[in-house]
Amino acid sequence: MNDHKSRLSADISPSRRWPLYAAGFTTAFGAHAVAAGLGAESADIGLSLLGLGILLALYDIAEVFLKPVFGAVSDRIGPKPVIIGGLLAFSGASLIGLWADEPFMLAAARLGQGMAASAFSPASSAGVARLAGKHTGRYFGRYGSWKGLGYAIGPLLGAVAIIAGGFSLLFLILSLLGLAVAVWAAISVPRLAPLPRPRYTIVDVWKQSTERSFLGPTVVLAASTGALGAAVGFLPALAAREGLGTAGSVAVVTVLAVASSLVQPRIGRLRDRGVLADRPGMVAGLLAIVLGVLIAGLLPAALAMDGAVSIYGAVPIYCAAIFVGLGIGVATPLAFAHLADATPAERLGRTMGSAELGRELGDAGGPLLVGGVAVAAGLPWGLGALALAVGAAAFAAPASAASGSVTKPGRKPRV
């Protein structure tokens, strides 16, 4: 049966999977191009640390409430229409940013983009899982790599756009990107027909949501994404304090994203070959994140106390970005592949949407945690609190690889 599914997956042309990866790229690009720009320009637009944390979190707060809903919708009607509709809505919401001359309009644009991403993000994940066959690690590694590319290009292009035309130009680029990917998906993504689903009671849904095979990887995703959300905003802010300009500050996020993007496909392949088990990999990834966050929180301040030139204070920030990026790149594809292998195909959308709800809680909670503690005790303490939370999440990593033996027969893509 596994060989049969592998052939079915191989029969799908790679070009028909690329729009799914591009959808992941779009949400990462959109979220972090704006977020990194906000971090670097926060002083110029009058944002406090707490205000910065709130603006960073808005995108994810919208996703928290809507991703499970749209994930369930994709199970009912198939992923493709949800992906296309979400991308078109993302394009429309980005147009609000053309009038982003003050924090209120920035907040409205971020909120609208987050609501739209709530549709196409879990539907894209479900589509990747439906088309992966037995190679869940490999394909989620590629999906994560494309997201990492969005994290990498987003901050740099965002900085260029802000310098050239302000936030208005950046939001125009995002609107055009959403429209282009929607057209691409409409042309190339195969139609994955909804699968017959058993009727689930509230008790069934509760049991499914509290199983270790779901909760464990979801907590790991929440912790790694929380670190990412905080790093995207606060690492550029730290770099700016060390005397770097806008481009140099947001480049910190690019370093993080490149490290994550490069490692994810390799981790996925190691997982599929049985070389890397889920739990040790997830724990190692989270510990790398903890190390990076602690470096960012402690070393720049120590160098400043020694009277070092400010540019040397930025070196540990870039090192921290590398560790955080590598940790995210290790933990994320393992957690997603574990979820995909443990979930029947007919409810992949709901599961991915619920798991991404956990991610967005982390993505919203990370910046709020750092910003809130920083207001009371300073930024190093805020980053220390984040490191503690990420380290605690390592205890939730599932003990063994999920077995997909009972779910794989339903994984056949209907094109």
C-alpha positions in Angstrom: 0.0 0.0 0.0 2.8 2.4 0.8 4.4 1.8 -2.6 1.1 2.4 -4.3 0.6 5.7 -2.4 4.2 6.7 -3.3 3.5 6.2 -7.0 0.3 8.2 -6.7 2.2 11.0 -5.1 4.9 10.8 -7.7 2.3 11.0 -10.5 1.5 14.5 -9.4 3.8 16.9 -11.3 6.0 19.0 -9.0 4.8 22.1 -10.7 1.3 21.4 -9.3 2.6 21.4 -5.7 4.6 24.7 -6.1 1.6 27.0 -5.6 1.0 25.3 -2.2 4.5 26.2 -1.2 4.0 29.7 -2.7 1.0 30.1 -0.4 3.1 29.3 2.6 5.7 31.8 1.2 3.0 34.5 1.0 1.8 34.3 4.6 5.4 34.3 5.8 6.4 37.1 3.5 3.4 39.2 4.4 3.6 38.7 8.1 7.3 39.3 8.5 8.0 42.0 5.9 5.7 44.2 7.8 6.7 42.9 11.3 10.4 43.5 10.7 9.8 47.0 9.3 7.7 47.7 12.4 10.5 46.6 14.6 13.1 48.7 12.8 10.9 51.8 12.5 9.1 51.5 15.8 10.8 54.6 17.3 10.0 56.7 14.2 6.2 55.9 14.3 6.0 56.4 18.1 5.5 52.8 19.2 6.5 51.7 22.7 7.8 48.2 23.3 4.3 47.1 24.4 2.7 48.8 21.4 5.1 47.1 19.1 4.2 43.8 20.7 0.5 44.4 20.1 1.0 45.3 16.4 3.1 42.2 15.9 0.5 40.1 17.5 -2.6 41.3 15.6 -1.9 39.2 12.5 -1.8 36.1 14.7 -4.7 37.0 16.9 -7.0 36.9 13.8 -5.6 33.6 12.9 -6.2 32.1 16.3 -9.9 32.4 16.0 -10.3 31.5 12.3 -7.8 28.9 11.3 -9.7 25.9 12.8 -12.9 27.2 11.1 -11.3 27.4 7.7 -9.4 24.1 8.2 -12.8 22.4 8.7 -14.2 24.2 5.7 -11.4 22.8 3.6 -12.3 19.3 4.7 -15.8 19.9 3.6 -15.2 21.5 0.2 -11.6 20.6 -0.6 -8.5 22.7 0.0 -8.2 24.4 -3.4 -11.2 26.8 -3.2 -10.2 27.8 0.3 -6.6 28.5 -0.8 -7.7 30.7 -3.7 -10.4 32.6 -1.7 -8.0 33.3 1.1 -5.3 34.6 -1.2 -7.7 36.9 -2.9 -8.9 38.2 0.5 -5.2 38.7 1.5 -4.7 40.8 -1.6 -7.7 42.9 -0.8 -6.8 43.4 2.8 -3.3 44.5 1.9 -4.8 47.4 0.0 -5.8 48.9 3.3 -2.1 49.4 4.0 -1.9 52.0 1.1 -3.2 54.4 3.7 -1.0 53.2 6.5 0.3 56.6 7.7 -0.5 55.9 11.3 -0.7 52.9 13.7 -4.5 52.5 13.4 -4.4 51.8 9.7 -1.4 49.6 10.1 -3.4 47.6 12.7 -6.4 47.4 10.4 -4.2 46.1 7.5 -2.5 43.5 9.7 -5.8 42.3 11.1 -7.3 41.9 7.6 -4.2 40.0 6.3 -4.3 37.7 9.3 -8.0 36.9 8.7 -7.2 36.0 5.1 -4.2 33.9 6.0 -6.4 32.0 8.3 -8.0 30.5 5.2 -5.2 29.6 2.9 -2.5 28.6 5.4 -4.2 25.5 7.0 -5.7 24.6 3.6 -2.2 24.6 2.0 -0.9 22.5 4.9 -3.7 20.0 4.3 -3.0 20.0 0.6 0.7 19.2 1.2 -0.3 16.4 3.5 -2.8 14.9 1.0 -0.2 14.9 -1.7 2.8 13.7 0.4 2.1 10.0 0.4 4.6 8.4 2.7 7.1 11.3 2.3 5.6 13.7 4.8 8.9 14.8 6.2 10.3 15.6 2.8 7.3 17.6 1.6 6.8 19.5 4.8 10.5 20.2 4.8 10.1 21.8 1.4 6.9 23.6 2.5 8.7 25.0 5.5 11.7 25.9 3.3 9.5 28.1 1.1 8.1 29.7 4.2 11.6 30.3 5.3 12.3 31.9 2.0 9.4 34.3 2.7 10.9 35.1 6.1 14.3 35.8 4.4 13.2 37.9 1.5 10.3 39.6 3.3 12.4 41.7 5.8 14.9 42.8 3.2 12.4 43.6 0.5 10.2 45.2 3.2 13.1 47.4 4.2 13.8 48.5 0.6 10.1 49.2 0.0 9.8 51.2 3.2 12.9 53.3 2.3 11.6 53.8 -1.2 7.9 54.5 -0.6 7.0 53.8 3.0 4.6 51.2 4.2 2.2 52.1 1.4 4.6 50.6 -1.2 5.2 47.5 0.9 1.4 46.8 1.2 1.0 47.3 -2.6 3.7 44.7 -3.2 1.9 42.3 -0.8 -1.5 42.9 -2.6 0.0 42.0 -6.0 1.8 38.9 -4.5 -1.5 37.6 -3.1 -3.3 38.1 -6.4 -0.5 36.4 -8.4 -0.4 33.3 -6.2 -4.2 33.0 -6.3 -4.1 32.9 -10.1 -1.3 30.4 -10.0 -3.1 28.2 -7.6 -6.3 28.4 -9.6 -4.4 27.1 -12.7 -2.0 24.6 -11.2 -3.2 23.1 -7.9 -5.0 19.8 -8.4 -8.6 19.5 -7.1 -8.4 17.3 -4.0 -12.0 16.2 -3.5 -13.4 16.1 0.0 -13.2 12.6 1.5 -16.1 10.8 3.3 -16.0 11.7 7.0 -17.5 9.8 9.9 -19.8 11.8 12.2 -17.8 13.0 15.2 -19.4 13.8 18.6 -18.1 16.5 20.9 -16.5 13.8 23.0 -14.7 12.4 19.9 -13.4 15.9 19.0 -12.2 16.4 22.6 -10.4 13.1 22.6 -8.7 13.9 19.3 -7.7 17.3 20.5 -6.1 16.0 23.7 -4.2 13.0 22.3 -0.4 13.2 22.8 0.1 12.8 19.0 -1.8 16.1 18.5 -0.9 18.1 21.7 2.8 17.3 21.7 3.7 18.6 18.2 1.2 21.5 18.6 3.0 22.7 21.7 6.3 22.4 19.9 5.0 24.4 17.0 3.6 27.0 19.4 6.9 27.4 21.2 9.0 27.6 18.0 6.6 30.0 16.4 6.4 32.2 19.5 10.2 32.5 19.4 10.0 33.4 15.7 7.3 36.0 16.2 9.3 37.7 19.0 12.6 37.4 17.1 11.2 39.0 14.0 10.2 42.1 15.9 12.7 42.4 18.8 15.9 41.2 17.2 15.8 44.1 14.7 14.9 46.4 17.6 18.0 45.2 19.4 20.2 45.6 16.3 18.9 49.1 15.8 19.9 50.0 19.4 23.4 48.9 18.5 23.6 51.5 15.8 22.6 49.6 12.6 20.2 51.2 10.1 16.9 49.9 8.9 18.5 47.5 6.3 21.1 46.2 8.8 18.4 45.7 11.5 16.0 43.7 9.4 18.8 41.7 7.9 18.9 39.9 11.3 15.6 38.4 10.4 16.9 37.3 7.0 19.8 35.5 8.7 17.4 33.7 10.9 15.1 32.8 8.0 18.0 31.6 5.7 19.2 29.3 8.5 15.7 27.9 9.0 15.1 27.5 5.2 18.3 25.7 4.5 17.9 23.1 7.2 14.3 22.1 6.9 14.4 20.0 3.7 17.4 18.1 5.1 15.6 17.4 8.4 12.6 16.2 6.5 14.7 13.7 4.4 16.5 12.5 7.5 13.1 11.9 9.2 11.7 9.9 6.2 14.8 7.8 6.0 14.5 6.9 9.7 17.7 8.6 10.7 16.2 11.2 12.9 13.4 10.4 15.3 10.7 13.0 16.1 11.2 13.5 19.9 15.0 13.9 19.9 14.8 16.2 16.9 12.1 18.4 18.4 13.9 18.7 21.7 17.2 19.6 20.0 15.5 22.2 17.9 13.8 23.8 21.0 17.1 23.9 22.9 18.8 25.6 20.0 16.1 28.3 20.1 16.6 28.7 23.9 20.4 29.2 23.3 19.8 31.8 20.7 17.3 33.7 22.7 19.6 33.8 25.7 22.5 35.0 23.6 20.3 37.8 22.3 19.2 38.8 25.8 22.6 38.6 27.6 25.6 39.2 25.3 24.8 42.6 23.7 24.2 44.1 27.2 27.5 42.5 28.5 29.5 43.9 25.6 27.9 47.4 26.1 28.9 47.3 29.8 32.5 46.6 28.7 32.5 49.7 26.5 32.8 47.8 23.2 32.0 49.6 20.0 28.3 49.2 19.2 28.8 47.2 16.0 30.4 44.4 18.1 27.3 44.3 20.2 25.3 43.4 17.1 27.5 40.3 16.4 25.8 38.2 19.1 22.4 39.3 17.8 23.3 37.8 14.4 24.6 34.6 16.2 21.4 34.4 18.1 19.4 34.7 14.9 21.3 31.7 13.5 20.6 29.5 16.5 16.9 30.5 16.6 16.6 29.8 12.8 18.3 26.4 13.0 16.1 25.4 16.0 12.9 26.4 14.2 14.2 24.6 11.1 14.7 21.4 13.0 11.5 21.4 15.1 8.9 22.6 12.6 9.0 20.0 9.8 9.2 17.2 12.4 6.2 18.5 14.2 4.1 18.9 11.1 5.1 15.5 9.7 4.2 13.9 13.0 0.8 15.5 12.8 0.2 14.5 9.2 1.1 10.9 9.9 -1.1 10.7 12.9 -4.2 12.2 11.3 -6.8 10.5 9.0 -6.9 12.2 5.6 -10.6 13.1 5.9 -9.9 15.5 8.8 -6.4 16.8 7.8 -7.8 20.3 7.3 -9.3 20.5 10.8 -6.2 19.1 12.4 -3.9 21.4 10.6 -6.1 24.3 11.3 -6.2 23.5 15.0 -2.5 22.9 15.1 -1.9 26.2 13.4 -4.2 27.8 16.1 -1.6 26.6 18.6 1.1 28.1 16.4 -0.7 31.5 16.3 -1.2 31.5 20.0 2.5 31.1 20.2 3.2 33.7 17.6 0.9 36.2 19.3 2.0 35.2 22.8 5.7 35.4 22.1 5.8 39.1 21.3 3.3 39.9 24.0 5.3 38.0 26.6 8.6 39.7 25.7 7.0 43.1 25.4 5.1 42.8 28.6 8.0 41.6 30.7 10.3 44.2 29.0 8.1 47.0 30.1 8.3 45.9 33.7 11.9 44.7 33.9 13.8 45.4 30.7 14.2 43.6 27.4 16.8 41.0 28.6 14.3 39.8 31.2 11.6 39.6 28.5 13.9 37.4 26.3 14.7 35.3 29.4 11.0 34.7 30.0 10.7 33.6 26.4 13.7 31.2 26.7 12.1 29.6 29.8 8.8 29.1 28.0 10.4 27.5 25.0 12.5 25.2 27.2 9.5 24.0 29.1 7.8 23.1 25.8 10.5 20.5 25.2 8.8 18.3 27.8 5.7 18.1 25.6 7.5 16.6 22.5 5.8 13.2 21.6 7.7 10.2 22.6 7.7 8.3 19.3 7.0 8.8 15.7 3.4 8.7 14.7 2.2 5.6 12.9 0.1 6.4 9.8 -0.8 2.8 9.1 -4.5 3.3 9.8 -4.7 6.6 8.0 -2.7 6.1 4.9 -5.3 4.4 2.8 -7.4 7.5 2.9 -4.5 9.6 1.7 -5.0 8.9 -2.0 -5.3 12.3 -3.8 -8.4 12.7 -5.9 -7.4 14.9 -8.8 
